[in-house]
């Protein structure tokens, strides 16, 4: 069943960069931002990742852990992370388990061709594991700042 606002997010386990396995249940006590993006090393995804990297200290100060998710493999993620100097982990979701949980696979069009792709989306989960805010169909400019402001407001709350 997909996630819903103000409801607990089902526990999940996923492989990430730096040899990590991410389990939502192990992140309780911290706020979590999970952002889904279509593809490593593409212009919009790079700009979005750089935004999270550049505001890393501010997210940390708000006791918020950031994770990027795409369907790319770990090798691609490691290269993307290293090249961009990302300060957060990237989760590989080749099997689309997280994409299904967060309902981010959508019918898209490119040059008149339809395909199923990742809808750029971000989710803010509170310290108890409850989904408190979601952004779907994200446009990159200004987005990371908006997520940071929501995380900061929630950490004060």
Secondary structure, 3 states (H helix, E strand, C coil): CCCCCCCECCCCEEEECCCCEEEHHHHCCCEEEEEECCCCCCHHHHHHHHHHHHCHHHHHHCCEEEEEEECCCHHHHHHHHHHHCCCCEEEECCCCHHHHHCCCEEEEEECCEEEEEECCEEEEECCCCEEEEEECCCCCCCHHHHHHHHHHHHHHC
